[in-house]
Amino acid sequence: MGFLLRTGRRRVVTDSDRSATRAALNGADTIPDERRPVDSLSRAERLPDLMLELTDTLGSDLDVAGLLYCLARASTQLLDIDSAGVLLLDEKGRLIPVAATHHCTDHLEQLQADTDRGPCLESIRGDRDVSCPDIDHEPERWPDFARQARDDGFRSVHAVPLSLRHQVVGGLNLFSRATGALSDADRRVAVLLATAAATGLVHWRTVNHIQTVNGQLQNALSSRIPIEQAKGFIAARHRLSPELAFELLRARARRRREPLTQVARAVVASQIDIV
């Protein structure tokens, strides 16, 4: 497989990609230093399909984790950022990490949940966008989070609530290795994606009479495990980056019109090989 899908274009896998893959396979989670320019035309072309994917949740068999992985991955493809993660709120207002594009991002999401401090928590509680263009300039804002984010190589972070008519169900975290605020265009697209995901989650809960938030959250958490296992399995077996492994997994699910979790479980059980 010689190409990596980003912003609707084909890009040859570089030495930086391969080094990142080797690091991931060795237990590290290095993100390539390259900055990815955002192709506005490709973004405009891809947004309608993504919006449909995030809001088409009327069926009873919605794969919640698959939906939120789609949100996180789409954010890294369409925005000038390096990593993304999604947290959901449980019935007691606690944050639960559900999807992330990289392991280090997942750890940062969990850290926010454990310390009850961080940009995503601030965004969710205030139902507003939160931006920290330079983490080094605000070390006391979220001390534990800022320290770990710097250790992971991130210089700026932005958070957007998953909110529909002030009903907040979670938050989207956007991480960058460079300092600076999101551009106005990126911010609008981030809000659009987050709102679409919130719309899908709220409508699915309503239509399928999910009486509790925890019922939906349990769906997401039970789906997350096989997806992560399948990503690791594919990456290790074929020496691919976790990001490319997920793209192959998702492409198989979309091509066969099967839930992402179902495909992931089949991969883990060695029933199919998608490469």
C-alpha positions as CSV (number, residue, x, y, z in Angstrom):
1,M,0.0,0.0,0.0
2,G,1.8,3.1,-1.2
3,F,-0.5,6.0,-0.3
4,L,-1.8,7.7,2.8
5,L,-5.2,9.5,2.6
6,R,-5.1,13.1,3.7
7,T,-7.3,16.0,2.8
8,G,-8.7,14.1,-0.2
9,R,-5.4,13.8,-2.0
10,R,-2.9,11.0,-2.4
11,R,0.5,11.4,-0.7
12,V,3.4,9.0,-1.0
13,V,4.4,7.5,2.4
14,T,7.6,9.3,3.4
15,D,10.5,8.2,5.6
16,S,8.9,10.4,8.3
17,D,5.8,8.2,8.1
18,R,7.9,5.0,8.3
19,S,9.9,6.3,11.3
20,A,6.6,7.2,13.0
21,T,5.3,3.7,12.3
22,R,8.5,2.1,13.7
23,A,8.3,4.2,16.8
24,A,4.6,3.3,17.3
25,L,5.4,-0.4,16.9
26,N,8.1,0.0,19.6
27,G,5.6,1.5,22.0
28,A,6.3,5.2,21.3
29,D,3.8,7.5,19.7
30,T,5.8,9.9,17.6
31,I,4.0,12.2,15.2
32,P,5.8,13.4,12.1
33,D,7.1,16.9,12.3
34,E,5.7,17.8,8.8
35,R,2.9,20.4,8.7
36,R,0.1,19.4,6.4
37,P,-1.4,22.2,4.3
38,V,-5.1,22.1,4.1
39,D,-6.6,21.9,0.6
40,S,-9.7,24.1,0.7
41,L,-11.1,22.6,-2.5
42,S,-10.7,19.0,-1.3
43,R,-12.2,20.1,2.0
44,A,-15.2,21.5,0.3
45,E,-15.6,18.4,-1.7
46,R,-15.3,16.1,1.3
47,L,-17.5,17.9,3.8
48,P,-20.9,16.8,2.4
49,D,-20.0,13.1,2.7
50,L,-18.6,13.6,6.2
51,M,-21.6,15.6,7.3
52,L,-23.8,12.7,6.1
53,E,-21.7,10.1,7.8
54,L,-21.8,12.0,11.1
55,T,-25.6,12.7,11.1
56,D,-26.9,9.5,9.5
57,T,-27.7,7.8,12.8
58,L,-31.4,6.9,12.5
59,G,-30.7,3.1,12.5
60,S,-30.8,1.1,15.7
61,D,-27.3,-0.3,15.0
62,L,-25.3,2.9,15.2
63,D,-21.6,2.3,15.9
64,V,-21.0,5.2,18.3
65,A,-17.2,4.6,18.6
66,G,-17.0,4.4,14.8
67,L,-18.8,7.7,14.5
68,L,-16.5,9.4,16.9
69,Y,-13.3,7.9,15.4
70,C,-14.6,9.3,12.1
71,L,-14.9,12.8,13.7
72,A,-11.4,12.7,15.2
73,R,-9.8,11.4,12.0
74,A,-11.7,13.9,9.8
75,S,-10.4,16.7,12.0
76,T,-6.8,15.8,11.3
77,Q,-7.5,15.5,7.6
78,L,-9.5,18.7,7.1
79,L,-7.8,21.0,9.7
80,D,-4.3,22.2,10.0
81,I,-3.6,20.2,13.2
82,D,-1.7,17.1,14.1
83,S,-3.9,15.0,16.4
84,A,-7.5,14.9,17.7
85,G,-9.5,13.3,20.5
86,V,-13.1,13.0,21.6
87,L,-14.6,12.8,25.0
88,L,-18.2,12.1,26.0
89,L,-20.0,13.2,29.2
90,D,-21.6,10.6,31.4
91,E,-24.7,11.1,33.5
92,K,-22.7,12.5,36.4
93,G,-20.9,15.0,34.2
94,R,-17.6,13.1,34.1
95,L,-15.5,13.0,31.0
96,I,-14.9,9.6,29.3
97,P,-12.3,9.3,26.5
98,V,-13.8,7.5,23.6
99,A,-11.7,8.1,20.4
100,A,-8.3,9.5,19.6
101,T,-6.0,9.5,16.5
102,H,-2.9,8.8,18.5
103,H,-2.0,7.1,21.7
104,C,-0.4,10.2,23.2
105,T,-3.7,12.1,22.5
106,D,-5.6,9.3,24.2
107,H,-3.4,9.8,27.3
108,L,-4.0,13.5,27.3
109,E,-7.8,12.9,27.1
110,Q,-7.6,10.5,30.1
111,L,-5.4,13.0,32.0
112,Q,-8.2,15.7,31.7
113,A,-10.7,13.2,32.9
114,D,-8.5,12.2,35.9
115,T,-7.6,15.7,37.0
116,D,-10.9,17.4,36.1
117,R,-8.9,20.1,34.4
118,G,-8.1,20.9,30.8
119,P,-9.3,22.6,27.6
120,C,-12.0,20.0,26.7
121,L,-13.5,20.2,30.2
122,E,-13.5,24.0,30.0
123,S,-15.1,23.9,26.6
124,I,-17.8,21.5,27.7
125,R,-18.7,23.3,30.9
126,G,-18.8,26.6,29.2
127,D,-20.4,25.3,25.9
128,R,-17.9,27.4,24.0
129,D,-14.7,27.1,22.0
130,V,-11.5,27.2,24.0
131,S,-8.1,28.0,22.5
132,C,-4.6,28.0,23.8
133,P,-2.3,29.2,21.0
134,D,0.9,28.7,23.0
135,I,0.9,26.2,25.9
136,D,4.2,27.6,27.2
137,H,2.5,31.0,27.7
138,E,-0.2,29.6,30.0
139,P,1.5,26.9,32.1
140,E,-0.7,27.5,35.1
141,R,-4.0,27.3,33.2
142,W,-4.0,23.5,33.3
143,P,-0.7,22.6,34.9
144,D,-0.7,18.8,34.6
145,F,-2.2,18.9,31.1
146,A,0.2,21.5,29.9
147,R,3.2,19.6,31.2
148,Q,2.2,16.4,29.5
149,A,1.2,18.1,26.3
150,R,4.6,19.7,26.0
151,D,6.3,16.4,26.7
152,D,4.3,14.8,23.9
153,G,5.5,17.6,21.5
154,F,2.3,19.7,21.3
155,R,2.6,23.5,21.4
156,S,-1.0,24.5,21.1
157,V,-4.5,23.1,21.8
158,H,-8.1,23.9,20.9
159,A,-11.3,22.5,22.1
160,V,-14.8,22.6,20.6
161,P,-18.0,21.3,22.4
162,L,-20.2,18.6,20.9
163,S,-23.3,20.7,21.3
164,L,-26.8,20.8,19.8
165,R,-29.0,23.7,20.9
166,H,-27.0,24.0,24.2
167,Q,-27.3,20.3,24.9
168,V,-23.6,19.4,25.3
169,V,-22.8,15.7,25.0
170,G,-19.0,15.8,24.8
171,G,-16.0,17.7,23.4
172,L,-13.5,17.6,20.5
173,N,-9.8,18.3,21.3
174,L,-7.5,19.5,18.5
175,F,-3.7,19.4,19.1
176,S,-0.9,21.0,17.1
177,R,2.9,20.7,17.2
178,A,3.0,24.4,16.2
179,T,2.0,27.5,18.1
180,G,-0.9,29.7,16.9
181,A,-4.6,29.9,16.9
182,L,-6.9,28.1,14.4
183,S,-7.6,30.0,11.3
184,D,-11.2,31.3,11.0
185,A,-11.9,28.8,8.3
186,D,-10.5,25.9,10.4
187,R,-12.5,27.0,13.4
188,R,-15.8,27.1,11.4
189,V,-15.1,23.7,10.0
190,A,-14.3,22.3,13.5
191,V,-17.5,23.7,14.9
192,L,-19.4,22.3,11.9
193,L,-18.0,18.8,12.4
194,A,-18.6,18.9,16.2
195,T,-22.2,20.0,15.8
196,A,-22.8,17.4,13.2
197,A,-21.5,14.7,15.5
198,A,-23.7,16.0,18.4
199,T,-26.7,16.1,16.1
200,G,-26.1,12.4,15.2
201,L,-25.7,11.3,18.8
202,V,-28.7,13.2,20.2
203,H,-31.0,12.1,17.4
204,W,-29.9,8.5,17.7
205,R,-30.6,8.5,21.4
206,T,-34.0,10.0,20.9
207,V,-35.2,7.8,18.0
208,N,-34.0,4.6,19.7
209,H,-35.4,5.6,23.1
210,I,-32.0,5.4,24.8
211,Q,-33.2,6.5,28.2
212,T,-29.8,7.2,29.7
213,V,-26.6,8.8,28.5
214,N,-24.7,5.9,30.0
215,G,-26.5,3.5,27.6
216,Q,-25.0,5.4,24.7
217,L,-21.6,5.7,26.4
218,Q,-21.4,2.0,27.1
219,N,-22.1,1.4,23.4
220,A,-19.1,3.6,22.5
221,L,-16.7,2.1,25.1
222,S,-17.5,-1.5,24.1
223,S,-16.9,-0.6,20.5
224,R,-13.7,1.2,21.1
225,I,-11.7,-1.9,22.3
226,P,-11.9,-4.0,19.1
227,I,-11.2,-0.9,17.0
228,E,-8.0,-0.2,18.9
229,Q,-7.0,-3.9,18.8
230,A,-7.6,-4.1,15.1
231,K,-5.6,-0.9,14.4
232,G,-2.6,-2.4,16.3
233,F,-3.0,-5.8,14.7
234,I,-3.0,-4.3,11.2
235,A,-0.1,-1.9,11.9
236,A,2.1,-4.6,13.4
237,R,1.3,-7.3,10.8
238,H,1.9,-5.1,7.8
239,R,4.3,-2.5,9.3
240,L,1.9,0.4,8.7
241,S,1.3,3.5,10.8
242,P,-1.7,3.3,13.1
243,E,-3.3,6.1,11.1
244,L,-3.0,4.2,7.8
245,A,-4.2,1.0,9.5
246,F,-7.3,2.9,10.6
247,E,-7.9,4.2,7.1
248,L,-7.8,0.7,5.7
249,L,-10.2,-0.5,8.4
250,R,-12.6,2.3,7.8
251,A,-12.4,1.9,4.0
252,R,-13.3,-1.8,4.3
253,A,-16.3,-1.0,6.5
254,R,-17.6,1.7,4.1
255,R,-17.0,-0.4,1.0
256,R,-19.0,-3.4,2.5
257,R,-21.5,-1.1,4.3
258,E,-20.7,-2.8,7.6
259,P,-20.2,-1.3,11.1
260,L,-16.6,-0.4,11.8
261,T,-16.7,-2.4,15.0
262,Q,-17.9,-5.5,13.2
263,V,-15.0,-5.3,10.7
264,A,-12.6,-4.7,13.6
265,R,-13.7,-7.7,15.5
266,A,-13.4,-9.8,12.3
267,V,-9.8,-8.6,11.9
268,V,-8.9,-9.4,15.5
269,A,-10.4,-12.9,15.1
270,S,-8.3,-13.4,12.0
271,Q,-11.5,-13.9,9.9
272,I,-10.4,-11.3,7.4
273,D,-7.3,-9.5,6.3
274,I,-8.0,-6.1,4.8
275,V,-4.5,-5.5,3.3
